[in-house]
């Protein structure tokens, strides 16, 4: 009888480590579940804030583009959203030969009207595109003002290496909007700079105060990208200042702002023009 009790006693204790490990695993799983839940909560809050910020940026552009006429705003948004698949396919057909083009900048600029007509579509579907290197920026706009010859030689060497790789986004959230410094000089128009990560769009709203003409949004097909930036953020104020001083007026201090302050001191690196093409997986089937 005592022998049986002894065996039962030993058998009982042989289960204790198993129970201990099981409790430990269960505790770890609970902790993991709590961490996952906390991560999901943080992600949800971030997504909500990013969406709110993006909508505020888009609303600012829409209100200028349609003079705060809510009927026209709703109509335009509906047209852009309802036809997004059609617009995407049309744009794909327009740009599928981009990589074969001998002059990528000229090819890109031919899409200007399509961009301006569908600016809302582009800004709300950034995750559907790959952004391709066109050229390093040494001149901009139509006035022909340029960087120094010394800087041009530097980027010519960079260009000889083939430029930087294309890139894409996982989402279409926008970071920031800022009215350009040059807007004060434009009279019947304004300029906005809109940023997503290291990509900067320069958007003009023309005929802003005209009573006889509807405002027109001008979103260019090629936009500034700071591929080599190691700065924490890109200052839209600095980008606007550079464009205003150098590429609009051709001032010498504009060249200093661009080549020394922006590229070197602020560690933005040499900016380039980039052009979006549709991701292949977006048009499969």
N, C-alpha and C positions, 0 to 999 in steps of 0.2 A: 504493500500500500504506500509506504514511504517512497519507494522507488518510482511509483507512478506519479506521485505528487511532485517529486524532484524533476522528472522528465517534463511534466506540465509546466513547472516553474521556469525551466530552461527554455522551453518552447515559447512561453509568453514573452520572455525578454529578447528572444531572437527577432521578434517583430518590431521592437522599439526603434532600431536604426532606420528601418524602412519607413515607419511612420514619421520619424524626424525629418528624413529627406523629403518625404512627400509634402510635409508642411512647409519646408523651406522652398521647394519648387512652387508650391501654391502661392506663397508670399511673394516670391520673385515675379510670378505671373501677374499677380494683383498690382505690384509696383509698375510693371511694364505696361499694363492696361491703363494705369493712371497717367503714366508719361505720354502714352499715345493719345489719350483723351485730352490731356493738356496741350499737346502739340496741335491736335485738330482744332481746339478752341482758339489758339493763337493764330493758326492759319486762316481760320474763318474770319477772325477780327481783321487780320491784315488784308484779306481779299475784300472785305466789306469797305475798309478804308481806301484801298486802291481803286475800287470801283467808284466810290463817291468822288474821289479826287479826279478820276478820269472823266466822269460825267460833268463835273464842274468846268473842266477845261473845254470839253466839247460844247457845253451850253454857252460858254462865253463866245466861242467862234460862231455858233449857230445864231445867237442873238444879234451879232454884228452882221452876219451874212444875210439875215432876213429882217433886219431892223426890229427885232423882238416880236415879229408877227407870228404868233403861235400856230395859226392855221398853216402858214407856209412852212414853218419848221417841222410840224408833224407830217405834212405831205412829203417833204424832202427826205426825212428820216425813214418814212415808210417805203418810199421808192428805193432808197439805198439798201434797206434791210431785206425787203421782200425779193429784190433782184440780185442779192449778193452772189449767188451761184452763177448767174448769167454774166454779171460784171467780171467775176473772177475768170471765167472761161474766155470771155472776150479779151481780157487783158493778157491772158496766157497766149492766145493766138497772136496778139500784137507784139509780144516780146519774146517769143520762143526762139528767135534767131539772134538774140542779143549776143550770145557767146561767140557767134560767127562773125559779128560785125567788125569791120576794120577800124571804125571810129565809134567807140562805145559811147562817148559823150554826145556825139551828134545823134546817134541812134536813140539814146535816152531822152534827149530834149524834144524829139519828135512826138513823144507821148504827153507833152505838156497839157494839151486840151483835155485829154482823158483824165489826167490827174486832177485838174481843176474842177471838172464836172463831177468827179467821184471822190472828192477829198474826204468826205465822211466815211465812205467805205474803206479807204486806205487806212485812215487813222484808227478805225475800229476792228481791223483785221490784220494787224501787223504780224501776228503769229503765223499767217499763211504764206509769208514771203521769205525768200533768201535775199540778203542784201549783198550786192556784188561791187567790188572795187572798180571804180572808173578811172580816177586819177588823183594824185596828190594836189591839194589846193595851192595854187600860186596866183591865180586870178579868179575873179568872181563877178557876177552881174554883167551888165552890158557896157560898162564904161571903160573897160580895158585896163584899169589900174592893177598893178602887179606887185608882188613881193620883190625883194632885192635880187640881183643877179646871183649873189653868193648863195642865197637860200634856194634859188632855182636849181643851182648845181647840186646841192645836197639832195633835193628830192628827185632829180634826174638819176642820181645813183641808186636811190631807193626804187625808182620805177624800173630800172634795169634789172633789178632782182625779182620783178614780177608783181609788186604790190603786195597787199595783205590778203588773207583768206576771206572768203565770204562768211557771213554769220547770219543767225536767225534768232527769233525770240520764242519763248514758250507761252507767252501771253500777250495781250494787247493793251495792258494798262499803260497810261501815260503818267509821267512824273511831275511835270511842271510846265507852266505857261508864263510868259513874260512879254510885255509890250516892248518893242524895240526902241532904242534911243532915237533912231532915225525917224520914228513915227511923227515927231513934232514938226518935221520939215515937209511932210507929204500932203498936207492940206486935206484933200478929199479921200484919203486912204489911211490905213494903219498897218502896222507890221507886228506880227507875233512870232515869238520863238517858242517852240514846243519841244520838250525833251523826253526821250525814253532812253534810260541808261546813258550810253555814250553817243547816241544818235540825236542830232538836232535838226528840226524842221524849221524853215523860215517861211512863214505864211503871210501873204498880203491880202487884205480885204480892201478892194478898190470900190469907187463910187459910194463911199460910206455915207456921205451926207447929201448926195445928189437927190433932188426931188423927181427928176425925170428918168433916172436909170436905176435899175436894181443893183445892189452891191454884188461884186464878183469876188469869189475866193480864188486866190492863185497859190496853189501848192505845186512846187516844182518837182519834177521826177528825180532829180539828183539833190542830195542833202548831205550836210556835214556829218562826218563820223570820226571819232577820236580813238582809233584802234590801239594806239600805243600809250594812251593815258594811264598814268599810275596815280593820278589825283583821286581823292575821295569822291569828288563830284565835279561835274562840268558846270561852270558858271555861265548862265545865259546872258547875264549882264556883260561879262567879258567878251563873249562871242559877238554880241550886238555892238559893243564898243569897237571891236576890231573891224567889223564889216562897215560900220559907219565911218570910222576914221580912214581906213585904208581903201576899201573897195568902192565906197561911195564918193569920198572926197580926195583920195590919193595923198593924204598927208603923210609926211615922214614919220611922225610919231605913231601913226597907224602901223607902219612896218615894224617899229620897235615893239609895239603892243603885241603884234602877231608873232614875230620871229623870236623875240627875247622873252617877253613876259609870258605869253601863252604857251608857246612850244617848249621853252626851256625852264623858266622860273617856276611856273605853275605845274610843270611836268605833264602837260597834255600831249606832248609829242606832235608830230606832223599830222594835221587833219587831212582827210580825203573826201572826195565825193563818192557816194555809193548809190546804187540803183537797184530797186527791188524786182525780182522775178518770182514767179509762183513756184512754191515747193512742189516737187513732182508728185508726192503722195496726195496733194490737194486735187489733182485732176485725173487720178487713176480711176478708170471705169467710167 
